[in-house]
Amino acid sequence: MKHVAGYLLCVLGGNESPSAADVSKALSAVGVEADSDALGRLITEMEGKDIGEVLAEGKEMLAKFGGGGGGGGGGGGGGGGDAAEEEEEEKVEEEEMEAPAVDMFGGDDGGDY
């Protein structure tokens, strides 16, 4: 995959037909070592081909796979009778008391800020 990325970067940089040396140079610039055998196969396969056409063919192939990861699974069924208990617990909750308003600087004259 790194070789394909390097090849595409060379093409985007204006080199319509990058050599193995061009791709190796691009990869080494970012600290990646190229595998000469894999890179040689890529260069041989891409020889004489237009990158736009290759990408379009690949896109058509991917369309055959279909898409989407499927939806998430449905939730499990709940146990019966728990809902009534939960409602009771909610009613029993204590009401929180609101704290009295206090002047930020300790004054209690009740005036504006």
C-alpha positions as CSV (number, residue, x, y, z in Angstrom):
1,M,0.0,0.0,0.0
2,K,2.9,2.3,0.8
3,H,4.2,1.9,-2.8
4,V,0.8,2.8,-4.3
5,A,0.6,5.9,-2.0
6,G,4.1,6.9,-3.1
7,Y,3.2,6.3,-6.8
8,L,0.1,8.4,-6.4
9,L,2.0,11.2,-4.7
10,C,4.5,11.3,-7.5
11,V,1.6,11.5,-10.1
12,L,-0.1,14.3,-8.1
13,G,3.3,16.1,-8.0
14,G,3.3,16.2,-11.8
15,N,5.2,13.1,-12.8
16,E,2.8,11.2,-15.0
17,S,4.9,8.0,-15.2
18,P,7.0,7.7,-12.1
19,S,9.9,5.3,-12.1
20,A,10.8,3.0,-9.2
21,A,13.6,5.4,-8.3
22,D,11.1,8.3,-8.1
23,V,8.7,6.4,-5.8
24,S,11.6,5.2,-3.6
25,K,12.8,8.8,-3.3
26,A,9.4,10.0,-2.3
27,L,9.0,7.2,0.3
28,S,12.5,7.7,1.7
29,A,11.8,11.5,2.1
30,V,9.3,10.5,4.8
31,G,11.3,7.7,6.4
32,V,9.7,4.8,4.7
33,E,11.8,2.0,3.1
34,A,10.6,0.7,-0.2
35,D,10.5,-3.0,-1.1
36,S,12.2,-3.2,-4.5
37,D,10.4,-6.4,-5.6
38,A,6.9,-5.1,-4.7
39,L,7.7,-1.6,-6.2
40,G,9.0,-3.2,-9.4
41,R,5.7,-5.2,-9.8
42,L,3.7,-2.0,-9.3
43,I,5.8,-0.1,-11.8
44,T,5.4,-2.9,-14.4
45,E,1.6,-3.1,-13.9
46,M,1.2,0.6,-14.2
47,E,3.4,1.0,-17.3
48,G,1.6,2.7,-20.1
49,K,-1.7,3.1,-18.1
50,D,-3.5,6.4,-17.3
51,I,-3.9,6.7,-13.5
52,G,-7.4,8.2,-14.0
53,E,-8.6,5.2,-16.0
54,V,-7.1,2.8,-13.4
55,L,-8.8,4.6,-10.6
56,A,-12.2,4.6,-12.5
57,E,-11.9,0.8,-13.1
58,G,-11.1,0.2,-9.5
59,K,-14.1,2.3,-8.4
60,E,-16.4,0.2,-10.7
61,M,-14.9,-3.0,-9.1
62,L,-15.6,-1.7,-5.6
63,A,-19.2,-0.9,-6.5
64,K,-19.8,-4.6,-7.1
65,F,-19.0,-5.4,-3.5
66,G,-21.9,-3.3,-2.3
67,G,-21.7,-0.9,0.6
68,G,-22.7,-0.3,4.0
69,G,-21.8,-2.1,7.1
70,G,-25.4,-3.1,7.9
71,G,-27.2,-1.5,10.8
72,G,-26.5,-2.1,14.4
73,G,-28.2,-5.1,16.0
74,G,-31.5,-4.7,17.7
75,G,-31.6,-4.3,21.5
76,G,-32.2,-7.4,23.6
77,G,-35.6,-7.9,25.1
78,G,-36.1,-6.6,28.6
79,G,-37.2,-8.6,31.5
80,G,-40.8,-8.1,32.5
81,G,-41.9,-6.2,35.6
82,D,-38.8,-4.0,36.0
83,A,-40.5,-1.0,34.5
84,A,-42.9,-0.7,37.5
85,E,-40.0,-0.7,40.0
86,E,-38.1,1.9,38.1
87,E,-41.2,4.2,38.1
88,E,-41.5,3.9,41.9
89,E,-37.8,4.7,42.4
90,E,-38.2,7.9,40.3
91,K,-41.1,9.1,42.4
92,V,-39.1,8.6,45.7
93,E,-36.2,10.9,44.6
94,E,-35.6,13.8,46.9
95,E,-36.1,17.3,45.7
96,E,-32.9,19.4,45.7
97,M,-33.1,22.6,47.6
98,E,-32.0,25.7,45.8
99,A,-29.0,27.5,47.5
100,P,-29.7,31.1,48.6
101,A,-28.4,33.8,46.4
102,V,-25.3,35.5,47.9
103,D,-23.4,38.5,46.7
104,M,-20.1,37.5,45.2
105,F,-18.2,39.9,47.5
106,G,-19.9,39.1,50.7
107,G,-22.3,42.0,50.9
108,D,-25.9,41.3,51.6
109,D,-27.4,44.6,50.7
110,G,-29.5,42.9,47.9
111,G,-28.4,45.5,45.3
112,D,-27.4,45.1,41.7
113,Y,-24.0,43.8,40.8
